[in-house]
Amino acid sequence: MTDQAVDTDGGGLPGPAPDTAPAGRRLPESRSPERPADDRRHPDRSAPDAEFLGRAHELRELRADIARAGLDTLSGRKAPRARVLLIAGRPGQGRTALAEELLRRVADRYEDGVLRARLSEPDGTPVPTERTARQLLAALGRPVPPGADEDELSQLLRDALGERRVLLLLDDAAGAEQVDALLPDSPDCLVVAVSRGPLTGISDVRPCTVGGLDTASAVTLLARRTGAVRITVDPRAAEQLAETCGGQPAALVLAGGWLAARPKAAVADVTRHLDADTEGGAPLSRVFRLAYAGLPAGARRMLRLLSLVPAVPADPHTASALAGCSMGAARGVLDECVDAGFLHRLPTELPQYEVPGCLQPLLRARAEAEDRPGELRLARARMLERTLRLLQSCRAVTETDSPASREKLLATPPALRFADPRAAADWLRARQPALLAAARLAVADGELDTLARRLMSQLVRAMVAHLGTQAAAPELYGIHRLVLDVAERRHLPRERAAALLNLADLDARAGRDRDALTRYRAALDAGREAGDPYATGRATESVGAAHLALGDPDRAADWFGRALAQRLARDERADAARLHGRIGGAHARAGRYAEALRSWRSAVTGHRRGGDVVAQARALGELAGVQEAAGRADEALQTYQEAVELARRAEDGRLQSALHTRLAEALERTGDPAGARLHRGAAERLRAAEPGTAPDGAEA
């Protein structure tokens, strides 16, 4: 049983809790190990069962503020940014519930929908602006450059929102800086910010301070939790309890949960217990002590453990691993805590639960007082180990062609097994924010670095397997930075080199060539320190590629030459042949055609000796291009013919089509239009036979 007047970020039960996806976007359906065979045994205890309570005055003022002229309008200027409405108050007072009710009433004015973002973790830690901007851009369907900084992402978000008429809820803002970085540069948008205090520094903010509920609404909230009979029998006691709780929804929900669990108790019993509390404190603290003491020992322990991982929404897997119990038992305890008002159940397809922000510090203090540090660390390690095994299963289900993977998958316990790749992909998308938060938590812990490294490795492999490297690049960038943090903290040069190489590759793909060059050089130093020939060789070659991208072919050729010497010393002939080609490309960029021809001929010879016909054909195509640039048109045409023949022998239709096209272009330049038409026709026939082939001018 829930109430819409309860704060979703710091009250008791949410009503309704803020959606984790933008309006109009369905959360993915999922069939995962977390869903029981019969979900009807576990109803959604967070579904609202009644209309919004109270706050009529606040809603009228907020709606009037939307239409009220701003300072810019009064001065005759057009408003440069979106209107900002602020709902301020302490966690647990119903701030977010009021914001959600306002959104429900005015959403039809904003045809481009509603976006939601939470700017603080449940424990109060501010969420980095770049992470929030990245999530909002993804929700808008805009590409997110991996590794982009806060300023770039904020500008991309403002550009995207400037084209729309949207309603943006920024929940639990820690300060004005967070909100200011996300404000749309469009007066057609409306921003509703929820915060503990004022947003000093943002112009023309319309504040609405939220206090306790009025007595009638507070009593109604109690009645919804306890049933109407006890309220009707003693209405004066109910009013007194509401006054004792200060009208705070979170405190009322906990008090109602205590009464609901004790059908024979009277409403006055709660007030009597609270008056007898000698520890004092705010109403929420006093009600918390009463409600917490009334829980079974297992539920109290579960709540203390959940407070250790505030950034990760709990699910039955997380809870069972933390407590060291079965998933069924964990699910029962979680639902019991929801009924008691200590947890929110999130409105997601997978069962997920969250500790209200206002209860986080209270539960964390209990954990520090009642549990030994070693027990808490062991519980966190169990949670990370379970997450690791789920990621392994998520990835393994995509590798059914491998007998070893199939055998490993069959050996996985049924509770950790996915039915098919689609179920695994749905689970990964639904739990991705929690998985990334778990990785950040593991790194921040500082004592679980081995588990953290394994977890991040499996997370990268699972995301690449299901989402692809390109789609997962923004998240992969963050994971590689976490790996780098652990490697530097633990003085692991091999892992440091790998993380730097991965980050530099993503920088290079995003066009940040100078950043990539810096990281490739750092990876080279780390690879040399670790004595890792693979990392050293790849970093050396990548430094050359970065110089080439920066327009310095001389240095590029020099670094490619160093990489070639390393490959030759290790007798890595295929890589040596490829590097001959890269050196030839650098020389050609610099206009040194004689050196370029020698290098490309060496590349052709190396590929021929290695038996790689496709690579040999590609190298011949590049050699022909250099010959033509050097003024040797007849030699170039002959070399193109040889390359086409090799591609035909290799049965590579795409390469053959590209080479026919390049040969046709060369014939046109030499004044042979008939021959050019012949080869263009051949290229078109090959492309028609293979619809996935590249268009004219594709690389050969």
C-alpha positions as CSV (number, residue, x, y, z in Angstrom):
1,M,0.0,0.0,0.0
2,T,1.4,3.3,-1.0
3,D,0.8,7.0,-1.2
4,Q,1.5,9.6,-3.8
5,A,2.3,12.2,-1.2
6,V,5.4,10.3,-0.1
7,D,8.8,11.5,-1.3
8,T,10.3,9.0,-3.8
9,D,13.8,10.0,-3.0
10,G,13.6,10.2,0.7
11,G,10.2,9.3,2.1
12,G,8.5,6.1,2.9
13,L,6.9,4.2,0.0
14,P,6.7,6.0,-3.3
15,G,3.6,6.9,-5.0
16,P,4.3,6.7,-7.9
17,A,8.1,6.3,-7.8
18,P,9.8,8.3,-10.5
19,D,10.2,6.4,-13.8
20,T,13.7,5.3,-14.8
21,A,12.9,5.9,-18.5
22,P,11.7,9.0,-20.4
23,A,8.0,9.4,-20.9
24,G,6.7,7.5,-23.9
25,R,9.5,4.9,-23.8
26,R,8.7,1.5,-22.6
27,L,11.0,-0.2,-20.3
28,P,12.4,-3.4,-21.9
29,E,10.5,-6.6,-21.3
30,S,12.8,-9.1,-19.7
31,R,13.0,-12.8,-19.0
32,S,15.8,-13.3,-16.6
33,P,16.9,-15.4,-13.7
34,E,15.3,-12.7,-11.4
35,R,11.7,-13.3,-12.5
36,P,9.9,-16.1,-10.6
37,A,7.8,-18.6,-12.6
38,D,4.7,-17.2,-10.9
39,D,5.1,-13.4,-10.3
40,R,1.6,-13.2,-8.9
41,R,2.9,-14.3,-5.5
42,H,4.8,-11.0,-5.4
43,P,2.5,-8.1,-6.3
44,D,3.9,-4.7,-6.9
45,R,3.5,-3.0,-3.5
46,S,4.5,0.3,-4.9
47,A,1.5,0.7,-7.2
48,P,-0.5,3.7,-6.0
49,D,-3.9,2.8,-4.6
50,A,-5.5,6.2,-4.2
51,E,-5.3,9.7,-5.6
52,F,-2.8,12.3,-4.6
53,L,-3.1,13.7,-1.1
54,G,-3.1,17.3,-0.1
55,R,-0.7,20.0,-1.4
56,A,-3.6,21.8,-3.2
57,H,-2.1,25.2,-2.3
58,E,1.3,24.3,-3.5
59,L,0.0,22.8,-6.8
60,R,-2.0,26.0,-7.5
61,E,1.1,28.2,-6.9
62,L,3.3,26.0,-9.1
63,R,0.9,26.0,-12.0
64,A,0.5,29.8,-11.7
65,D,4.2,30.2,-11.7
66,I,4.4,28.4,-15.1
67,A,2.2,31.0,-16.7
68,R,3.5,34.0,-14.7
69,A,5.8,36.4,-16.7
70,G,9.5,36.1,-15.9
71,L,12.0,38.9,-15.3
72,D,13.1,38.8,-19.0
73,T,9.6,39.2,-20.3
74,L,8.9,42.1,-17.9
75,S,12.0,43.9,-19.2
76,G,11.0,43.4,-22.8
77,R,13.5,40.6,-23.6
78,K,12.8,37.1,-24.8
79,A,13.5,34.5,-22.2
80,P,16.8,32.9,-23.1
81,R,16.4,29.7,-21.1
82,A,13.7,27.4,-19.7
83,R,11.6,28.4,-16.8
84,V,12.7,26.7,-13.5
85,L,10.3,25.7,-10.8
86,L,11.9,24.7,-7.5
87,I,10.3,22.3,-5.0
88,A,12.4,22.6,-1.8
89,G,12.2,20.7,1.4
90,R,13.8,18.0,3.5
91,P,14.0,14.4,2.3
92,G,10.9,12.5,3.4
93,Q,8.5,15.5,3.1
94,G,7.0,14.5,-0.2
95,R,9.0,16.7,-2.6
96,T,9.3,14.3,-5.5
97,A,5.7,13.1,-5.1
98,L,4.6,16.7,-5.5
99,A,6.8,17.2,-8.5
100,E,5.4,14.0,-10.1
101,E,1.8,15.2,-9.5
102,L,2.6,18.5,-11.1
103,L,4.1,16.8,-14.1
104,R,1.1,14.6,-14.4
105,R,-1.2,17.6,-14.6
106,V,0.8,19.7,-17.1
107,A,2.5,17.0,-19.2
108,D,0.0,17.4,-22.0
109,R,1.3,20.9,-22.8
110,Y,4.7,19.5,-23.7
111,E,4.4,17.4,-26.9
112,D,7.9,16.1,-26.8
113,G,7.3,14.3,-23.5
114,V,8.9,14.1,-20.0
115,L,12.5,13.4,-19.1
116,R,13.6,12.6,-15.6
117,A,17.1,12.6,-14.0
118,R,18.2,12.0,-10.5
119,L,21.1,14.3,-9.5
120,S,22.0,12.6,-6.2
121,E,22.5,9.0,-5.2
122,P,20.2,7.7,-2.5
123,D,22.9,8.4,0.1
124,G,23.2,12.0,-0.9
125,T,26.3,11.7,-3.1
126,P,26.0,14.1,-6.1
127,V,25.8,12.4,-9.5
128,P,28.5,13.8,-11.9
129,T,26.9,16.1,-14.4
130,E,28.5,14.3,-17.3
131,R,26.8,11.0,-16.3
132,T,23.4,12.7,-16.1
133,A,23.9,14.5,-19.4
134,R,24.9,11.2,-21.0
135,Q,21.8,9.4,-19.7
136,L,19.5,12.2,-20.9
137,L,21.2,12.2,-24.4
138,A,20.7,8.5,-24.6
139,A,17.1,8.8,-23.6
140,L,16.7,11.4,-26.5
141,G,18.2,9.0,-28.9
142,R,21.2,11.3,-29.5
143,P,24.7,9.8,-30.0
144,V,27.0,10.2,-27.0
145,P,30.7,10.6,-27.7
146,P,32.8,8.3,-25.5
147,G,35.0,10.2,-23.1
148,A,33.4,13.6,-23.7
149,D,33.8,16.0,-20.8
150,E,31.1,17.7,-18.9
151,D,31.1,20.9,-20.9
152,E,30.8,19.1,-24.3
153,L,28.0,16.8,-23.0
154,S,26.1,19.7,-21.5
155,Q,26.3,21.6,-24.8
156,L,25.1,18.6,-26.7
157,L,22.2,18.2,-24.3
158,R,21.2,21.9,-24.6
159,D,21.4,21.6,-28.4
160,A,19.1,18.5,-28.3
161,L,16.6,20.1,-25.9
162,G,16.6,23.4,-27.8
163,E,14.8,21.6,-30.6
164,R,12.1,20.3,-28.4
165,R,9.3,21.2,-26.1
166,V,9.9,19.0,-23.1
167,L,9.2,18.8,-19.4
168,L,12.4,18.0,-17.4
169,L,12.4,16.8,-13.8
170,L,15.7,17.1,-12.1
171,D,15.2,15.3,-8.8
172,D,17.2,15.6,-5.6
173,A,19.6,18.3,-6.9
174,A,22.6,18.8,-4.6
175,G,23.2,22.4,-5.8
176,A,22.6,25.1,-8.4
177,E,25.7,24.0,-10.4
178,Q,24.1,20.7,-11.3
179,V,20.9,22.2,-12.4
180,D,22.5,25.1,-14.3
181,A,24.6,22.7,-16.4
182,L,21.5,20.9,-17.7
183,L,19.1,23.8,-18.3
184,P,17.7,23.9,-21.9
185,D,18.4,27.1,-23.9
186,S,14.7,27.2,-24.9
187,P,11.8,29.0,-23.2
188,D,9.5,26.3,-24.6
189,C,10.8,23.8,-22.0
190,L,10.0,23.7,-18.4
191,V,12.4,22.4,-15.7
192,V,11.0,21.2,-12.3
193,A,13.9,20.9,-9.8
194,V,13.7,19.1,-6.5
195,S,16.2,20.1,-3.9
196,R,16.9,20.4,-0.2
197,G,17.5,24.2,-0.3
198,P,17.5,27.2,-2.6
199,L,19.3,27.2,-6.0
200,T,21.3,30.4,-5.6
201,G,22.8,31.5,-8.8
202,I,20.0,30.5,-11.2
203,S,18.0,33.5,-12.3
204,D,14.2,33.7,-12.0
205,V,13.7,30.5,-10.1
206,R,10.2,30.1,-8.7
207,P,10.5,28.3,-5.3
208,C,7.9,26.3,-3.5
209,T,8.9,25.1,0.0
210,V,7.3,21.8,1.1
211,G,6.5,21.2,4.8
212,G,4.4,18.6,6.5
213,L,1.0,17.5,5.3
214,D,-2.1,19.1,6.7
215,T,-3.8,17.1,9.5
216,A,-6.6,15.8,7.4
217,S,-4.2,14.5,4.7
218,A,-1.9,13.0,7.2
219,V,-4.7,11.1,8.9
220,T,-5.9,9.9,5.5
221,L,-2.4,8.6,4.8
222,L,-2.4,6.7,8.1
223,A,-5.8,5.3,7.3
224,R,-4.5,3.9,4.0
225,R,-1.7,2.2,5.8
226,T,-3.6,0.8,8.8
227,G,-7.2,0.6,7.6
228,A,-10.0,3.0,8.3
229,V,-11.4,1.2,11.3
230,R,-8.7,2.1,13.9
231,I,-8.8,5.7,12.7
232,T,-12.5,5.9,12.9
233,V,-12.5,4.4,16.4
234,D,-10.1,7.0,17.7
235,P,-9.8,10.1,15.4
236,R,-8.3,12.3,18.1
237,A,-5.4,9.8,18.6
238,A,-4.8,9.7,14.8
239,E,-4.6,13.5,14.7
240,Q,-2.2,13.5,17.7
241,L,0.0,10.9,15.9
242,A,0.0,13.0,12.8
243,E,1.0,16.0,14.8
244,T,3.8,14.0,16.6
245,C,5.1,13.0,13.2
246,G,5.1,16.6,12.1
247,G,3.0,15.7,9.1
248,Q,6.1,14.2,7.5
249,P,5.0,11.5,5.0
250,A,8.0,9.3,5.6
251,A,7.4,9.2,9.3
252,L,3.7,8.5,8.8
253,V,4.4,5.7,6.5
254,L,6.7,4.0,9.0
255,A,4.2,4.5,11.8
256,G,1.4,3.1,9.6
257,G,3.6,0.1,8.7
258,W,4.2,-0.5,12.4
259,L,0.4,-0.5,13.1
260,A,-0.4,-2.6,10.0
261,A,1.9,-5.3,11.3
262,R,0.0,-5.3,14.7
263,P,-3.7,-5.5,14.1
264,K,-4.5,-5.4,17.8
265,A,-2.5,-2.3,18.5
266,A,-4.3,1.1,18.8
267,V,-3.2,4.3,17.1
268,A,-2.5,5.8,20.5
269,D,0.0,3.1,21.2
270,V,2.4,4.6,18.6
271,T,2.2,8.0,20.2
272,R,2.8,6.4,23.6
273,H,5.9,4.6,22.4
274,L,7.2,7.8,20.8
275,D,6.6,9.8,23.9
276,A,8.5,7.2,25.9
277,D,11.5,7.4,23.6
278,T,14.3,9.1,25.7
279,E,16.8,9.5,22.8
280,G,14.8,12.3,21.3
281,G,15.6,13.7,17.9
282,A,13.5,14.6,14.9
283,P,10.1,12.9,14.4
284,L,11.5,10.6,11.6
285,S,14.3,9.4,13.8
286,R,12.0,8.6,16.7
287,V,9.5,6.7,14.4
288,F,12.4,5.0,12.7
289,R,13.7,3.6,16.0
290,L,10.2,2.2,16.9
291,A,9.6,0.7,13.4
292,Y,13.1,-0.7,13.1
293,A,12.9,-2.4,16.5
294,G,9.6,-4.0,15.6
295,L,11.1,-5.8,12.5
296,P,12.3,-9.4,12.6
297,A,16.0,-9.8,13.0
298,G,16.4,-11.0,9.3
299,A,14.7,-7.9,8.0
300,R,16.8,-5.6,10.2
301,R,19.9,-7.2,8.9
302,M,18.8,-7.0,5.3
303,L,18.1,-3.3,5.6
304,R,21.5,-2.6,7.2
305,L,23.3,-4.5,4.4
306,L,21.3,-2.7,1.7
307,S,22.4,0.6,3.1
308,L,26.0,-0.3,2.3
309,V,25.3,-0.2,-1.5
310,P,23.2,2.9,-1.9
311,A,24.1,3.5,-5.5
312,V,22.9,0.1,-6.6
313,P,19.1,-0.6,-6.6
314,A,18.6,-3.9,-4.9
315,D,17.1,-7.0,-6.6
316,P,16.6,-10.5,-5.2
317,H,20.0,-11.5,-6.5
318,T,21.7,-8.6,-4.7
319,A,19.8,-9.1,-1.5
320,S,20.3,-12.8,-1.4
321,A,24.1,-12.4,-1.9
322,L,24.4,-9.7,0.7
323,A,22.5,-11.7,3.3
324,G,23.8,-15.1,2.3
325,C,20.3,-16.6,1.8
326,S,18.2,-18.0,-1.0
327,M,16.6,-15.8,-3.6
328,G,13.1,-16.8,-2.4
329,A,13.9,-15.9,1.2
330,A,15.4,-12.6,0.1
331,R,12.4,-11.8,-2.0
332,G,10.1,-12.4,0.9
333,V,12.2,-10.2,3.2
334,L,12.3,-7.4,0.7
335,D,8.5,-7.4,0.3
336,E,8.2,-7.4,4.1
337,C,10.4,-4.3,4.2
338,V,8.3,-2.7,1.5
339,D,5.1,-3.3,3.6
340,A,6.8,-1.8,6.6
341,G,7.7,1.3,4.7
342,F,11.5,0.9,4.7
343,L,11.9,0.2,1.0
344,H,10.5,1.5,-2.3
345,R,9.8,-1.0,-5.1
346,L,10.8,0.6,-8.3
347,P,8.4,0.6,-11.3
348,T,10.6,-1.6,-13.5
349,E,10.0,-4.9,-15.3
350,L,12.6,-6.6,-13.1
351,P,11.9,-6.5,-9.4
352,Q,14.1,-3.8,-8.0
353,Y,14.1,-2.1,-4.6
354,E,15.6,1.1,-3.1
355,V,16.3,2.4,0.3
356,P,14.7,5.9,0.7
357,G,17.3,8.6,0.9
358,C,16.0,9.9,4.2
359,L,16.5,6.5,5.8
360,Q,20.0,5.9,4.4
361,P,22.0,7.7,7.1
362,L,19.8,6.1,9.8
363,L,20.4,2.6,8.5
364,R,24.1,3.2,7.8
365,A,24.5,4.2,11.5
366,R,22.8,1.0,12.5
367,A,25.1,-1.0,10.3
368,E,28.2,0.6,11.8
369,A,27.0,0.1,15.3
370,E,25.6,-3.5,15.0
371,D,27.8,-5.2,12.4
372,R,31.6,-5.9,12.4
373,P,33.6,-4.3,9.6
374,G,34.7,-7.8,8.4
375,E,31.1,-8.9,8.1
376,L,30.1,-5.9,6.0
377,R,33.1,-6.4,3.7
378,L,32.2,-10.1,3.3
379,A,28.6,-9.2,2.4
380,R,29.8,-6.7,-0.2
381,A,32.2,-9.2,-1.7
382,R,29.3,-11.8,-1.9
383,M,27.2,-9.3,-3.8
384,L,30.0,-8.5,-6.3
385,E,30.7,-12.2,-6.8
386,R,27.1,-12.9,-7.6
387,T,27.1,-10.0,-10.0
388,L,30.2,-11.4,-11.6
389,R,28.7,-14.8,-12.1
390,L,25.5,-13.3,-13.6
391,L,27.7,-11.4,-16.1
392,Q,29.6,-14.5,-17.0
393,S,26.3,-16.3,-17.6
394,C,25.0,-13.3,-19.6
395,R,28.1,-13.5,-21.9
396,A,28.3,-17.3,-22.1
397,V,24.7,-17.6,-23.4
398,T,25.9,-15.9,-26.6
399,E,28.8,-18.3,-27.2
400,T,26.8,-21.5,-27.9
401,D,29.1,-22.4,-30.7
402,S,31.9,-23.1,-28.3
403,P,31.7,-26.6,-26.6
404,A,33.6,-25.2,-23.6
405,S,31.1,-22.4,-23.2
406,R,28.1,-24.7,-23.6
407,E,29.6,-27.0,-20.9
408,K,30.2,-24.1,-18.6
409,L,26.7,-22.8,-19.2
410,L,25.1,-26.1,-18.3
411,A,27.1,-26.2,-15.1
412,T,25.7,-22.8,-14.1
413,P,23.0,-23.0,-11.3
414,P,19.5,-22.5,-12.8
415,A,19.0,-19.3,-10.7
416,L,22.0,-17.7,-12.5
417,R,21.2,-19.0,-16.0
418,F,19.5,-17.1,-18.8
419,A,17.0,-18.9,-21.1
420,D,18.4,-17.4,-24.3
421,P,20.5,-14.5,-25.6
422,R,17.5,-12.2,-25.8
423,A,16.7,-12.7,-22.2
424,A,20.3,-12.0,-21.3
425,A,20.4,-8.9,-23.4
426,D,17.2,-7.6,-21.8
427,W,18.6,-8.2,-18.3
428,L,21.8,-6.4,-19.2
429,R,20.0,-3.3,-20.5
430,A,17.6,-3.2,-17.6
431,R,20.4,-3.6,-15.0
432,Q,23.1,-1.6,-16.8
433,P,22.9,1.4,-14.5
434,A,23.1,-0.9,-11.4
435,L,26.0,-2.9,-12.9
436,L,28.0,0.3,-13.7
437,A,27.3,1.5,-10.2
438,A,28.5,-1.8,-8.8
439,A,31.7,-1.4,-10.7
440,R,32.2,2.1,-9.3
441,L,31.4,0.9,-5.8
442,A,33.9,-2.0,-6.0
443,V,36.7,0.4,-7.1
444,A,35.8,2.9,-4.4
445,D,35.9,0.3,-1.7
446,G,39.7,-0.1,-2.1
447,E,39.8,-3.5,-0.4
448,L,38.2,-5.5,-3.1
449,D,40.4,-4.7,-6.1
450,T,40.7,-8.3,-7.3
451,L,37.0,-8.7,-7.5
452,A,36.6,-5.3,-9.0
453,R,39.0,-6.1,-11.8
454,R,37.2,-9.4,-12.6
455,L,33.9,-7.7,-12.5
456,M,34.9,-5.0,-14.9
457,S,36.4,-7.5,-17.3
458,Q,33.2,-9.5,-17.4
459,L,31.1,-6.3,-17.7
460,V,33.1,-5.2,-20.7
461,R,32.9,-8.6,-22.4
462,A,29.1,-8.9,-21.8
463,M,28.4,-5.4,-23.1
464,V,30.5,-5.9,-26.2
465,A,28.8,-9.3,-26.8
466,H,25.2,-8.0,-26.5
467,L,25.5,-4.3,-27.5
468,G,28.5,-4.1,-29.7
469,T,31.7,-2.0,-29.2
470,Q,30.3,1.1,-30.9
471,A,27.0,1.2,-29.0
472,A,28.6,0.5,-25.6
473,A,31.6,2.9,-26.2
474,P,30.4,5.7,-23.8
475,E,30.0,3.2,-20.9
476,L,33.2,1.3,-21.8
477,Y,35.1,4.5,-21.6
478,G,34.0,4.9,-18.0
479,I,34.8,1.3,-17.1
480,H,38.3,1.5,-18.6
481,R,38.9,4.6,-16.5
482,L,38.0,2.6,-13.4
483,V,40.4,-0.2,-14.5
484,L,43.1,2.5,-14.8
485,D,42.3,3.8,-11.3
486,V,42.7,0.3,-9.8
487,A,45.9,-0.4,-11.9
488,E,47.5,2.8,-10.7
489,R,46.5,2.2,-7.1
490,R,47.8,-1.4,-7.1
491,H,50.9,-0.6,-9.2
492,L,50.0,-3.0,-12.0
493,P,51.8,-1.9,-15.1
494,R,50.4,-4.5,-17.4
495,E,46.8,-3.7,-16.5
496,R,47.6,0.0,-16.7
497,A,49.0,-0.4,-20.2
498,A,45.8,-2.3,-21.3
499,A,43.5,0.4,-19.8
500,L,45.5,3.2,-21.4
501,L,45.4,1.5,-24.8
502,N,41.6,0.9,-24.6
503,L,41.0,4.6,-23.6
504,A,43.3,5.9,-26.3
505,D,41.5,3.8,-28.9
506,L,38.2,5.3,-27.9
507,D,39.8,8.8,-27.9
508,A,41.1,8.2,-31.4
509,R,37.7,7.0,-32.7
510,A,36.1,10.1,-31.1
511,G,38.6,12.4,-33.0
512,R,40.6,13.4,-29.9
513,D,43.9,12.6,-31.5
514,R,46.1,14.5,-29.1
515,D,44.5,12.9,-26.1
516,A,45.0,9.5,-27.8
517,L,48.7,10.3,-28.5
518,T,49.3,11.2,-24.8
519,R,47.7,8.0,-23.7
520,Y,49.4,5.8,-26.2
521,R,52.8,7.2,-25.0
522,A,51.8,6.5,-21.4
523,A,50.8,2.9,-22.4
524,L,54.2,2.4,-24.1
525,D,55.9,3.4,-20.8
526,A,53.7,1.0,-18.8
527,G,54.2,-1.8,-21.3
528,R,58.0,-1.4,-21.1
529,E,57.8,-1.4,-17.3
530,A,55.7,-4.6,-17.3
531,G,57.9,-6.2,-19.9
532,D,54.8,-6.9,-22.1
533,P,55.8,-7.2,-25.7
534,Y,52.2,-7.2,-26.9
535,A,51.4,-3.9,-25.2
536,T,54.7,-2.4,-26.2
537,G,54.3,-3.3,-29.8
538,R,50.7,-2.1,-30.0
539,A,51.4,1.1,-28.3
540,T,54.4,1.8,-30.5
541,E,52.3,1.3,-33.7
542,S,49.4,3.3,-32.2
543,V,51.7,6.3,-31.5
544,G,52.6,6.3,-35.2
545,A,48.9,6.1,-36.1
546,A,48.2,9.1,-33.8
547,H,51.0,11.1,-35.4
548,L,49.5,10.3,-38.8
549,A,46.1,11.4,-37.8
550,L,47.6,14.7,-36.5
551,G,49.1,15.3,-39.9
552,D,52.7,14.4,-39.2
553,P,53.6,11.6,-41.6
554,D,57.4,11.9,-40.9
555,R,57.0,11.0,-37.3
556,A,54.4,8.4,-38.1
557,A,56.8,6.6,-40.5
558,D,59.5,6.7,-37.8
559,W,57.2,5.1,-35.2
560,F,55.9,2.5,-37.6
561,G,59.5,1.7,-38.3
562,R,60.1,1.1,-34.6
563,A,57.1,-1.1,-34.4
564,L,58.3,-3.0,-37.5
565,A,61.6,-3.7,-35.9
566,Q,59.9,-5.1,-32.8
567,R,57.7,-7.4,-34.9
568,L,60.6,-8.6,-37.0
569,A,62.6,-9.3,-33.8
570,R,59.8,-11.6,-32.6
571,D,59.3,-13.1,-36.1
572,E,55.7,-11.9,-36.4
573,R,55.6,-11.9,-40.2
574,A,52.0,-11.1,-40.8
575,D,52.2,-8.0,-38.5
576,A,55.5,-7.1,-40.1
577,A,53.9,-7.1,-43.6
578,R,51.0,-5.0,-42.3
579,L,53.4,-2.5,-40.9
580,H,55.3,-2.3,-44.1
581,G,52.0,-1.1,-45.6
582,R,51.5,1.5,-42.9
583,I,55.0,2.8,-43.5
584,G,54.2,3.0,-47.2
585,G,51.0,4.9,-46.5
586,A,52.9,7.4,-44.3
587,H,55.6,8.0,-47.0
588,A,52.9,8.5,-49.6
589,R,51.1,11.1,-47.4
590,A,54.5,13.0,-47.3
591,G,54.9,12.7,-51.0
592,R,57.9,10.4,-50.8
593,Y,56.7,8.0,-53.5
594,A,60.0,6.1,-54.0
595,E,60.0,5.1,-50.3
596,A,56.3,4.4,-50.4
597,L,56.7,2.0,-53.4
598,R,59.5,0.1,-51.7
599,S,57.4,-0.3,-48.5
600,W,54.3,-1.4,-50.3
601,R,56.3,-3.9,-52.4
602,S,57.7,-5.3,-49.1
603,A,54.1,-5.5,-47.8
604,V,53.0,-7.5,-50.9
605,T,55.9,-9.8,-50.6
606,G,55.3,-10.4,-46.9
607,H,51.6,-11.2,-47.4
608,R,52.4,-13.5,-50.3
609,R,54.9,-15.5,-48.2
610,G,52.3,-15.7,-45.4
611,G,49.7,-17.0,-47.8
612,D,47.2,-14.2,-47.1
613,V,45.7,-13.7,-50.5
614,V,43.2,-11.1,-49.5
615,A,45.8,-8.9,-47.7
616,Q,48.1,-9.3,-50.7
617,A,45.3,-8.1,-53.1
618,R,44.7,-5.1,-50.8
619,A,48.4,-4.2,-50.7
620,L,48.6,-4.5,-54.5
621,G,45.7,-2.0,-54.8
622,E,47.5,0.5,-52.5
623,L,50.7,-0.1,-54.4
624,A,48.9,0.7,-57.7
625,G,47.5,3.9,-56.2
626,V,51.0,5.1,-55.2
627,Q,52.3,4.1,-58.7
628,E,49.6,6.3,-60.3
629,A,50.4,9.2,-57.9
630,A,54.1,8.8,-58.8
631,G,53.3,9.2,-62.6
632,R,53.6,5.5,-63.5
633,A,50.1,5.1,-65.0
634,D,50.9,2.0,-67.1
635,E,52.5,0.1,-64.1
636,A,49.5,1.1,-62.0
637,L,47.0,-0.3,-64.4
638,Q,48.9,-3.6,-64.5
639,T,49.1,-3.7,-60.7
640,Y,45.4,-3.1,-60.4
641,Q,44.7,-6.0,-62.8
642,E,46.9,-8.3,-60.6
643,A,45.0,-7.1,-57.5
644,V,41.6,-7.8,-59.2
645,E,42.7,-11.3,-60.2
646,L,43.9,-12.1,-56.6
647,A,40.6,-10.9,-55.2
648,R,38.8,-13.1,-57.6
649,R,40.9,-16.1,-56.6
650,A,40.2,-15.3,-52.9
651,E,36.4,-15.1,-53.7
652,D,36.1,-11.8,-51.9
653,G,33.4,-10.1,-53.8
654,R,33.5,-6.9,-51.8
655,L,37.2,-6.4,-52.3
656,Q,36.9,-7.4,-56.0
657,S,34.2,-4.8,-56.5
658,A,36.2,-2.0,-54.9
659,L,39.3,-2.9,-57.0
660,H,37.2,-2.9,-60.2
661,T,36.0,0.6,-59.3
662,R,39.4,1.9,-58.6
663,L,40.7,0.4,-61.8
664,A,37.8,2.1,-63.7
665,E,38.7,5.5,-62.2
666,A,42.4,5.0,-63.2
667,L,41.3,4.1,-66.8
668,E,39.2,7.2,-67.0
669,R,42.2,9.3,-66.0
670,T,44.3,7.7,-68.7
671,G,41.7,8.4,-71.4
672,D,40.1,4.9,-71.8
673,P,36.3,5.4,-71.1
674,A,35.4,2.1,-72.7
675,G,37.6,0.1,-70.4
676,A,36.3,2.2,-67.5
677,R,32.7,1.3,-68.4
678,L,33.6,-2.4,-68.5
679,H,35.1,-2.4,-65.0
680,R,32.3,-0.3,-63.5
681,G,29.8,-2.8,-64.9
682,A,31.7,-5.6,-63.3
683,A,31.8,-3.7,-60.0
684,E,28.0,-3.1,-60.1
685,R,27.3,-6.8,-60.8
686,L,29.4,-7.8,-57.9
687,R,27.6,-5.3,-55.6
688,A,24.2,-6.6,-56.8
689,A,25.3,-10.1,-55.9
690,E,26.4,-9.0,-52.4
691,P,24.1,-6.2,-51.1
692,G,26.4,-5.6,-48.1
693,T,29.3,-4.5,-50.2
694,A,30.8,-1.0,-50.0
695,P,29.8,1.8,-52.5
696,D,32.1,3.1,-55.2
697,G,35.4,4.3,-53.9
698,A,35.5,2.0,-50.9
699,E,38.8,1.0,-49.5
700,A,40.7,-1.7,-51.4
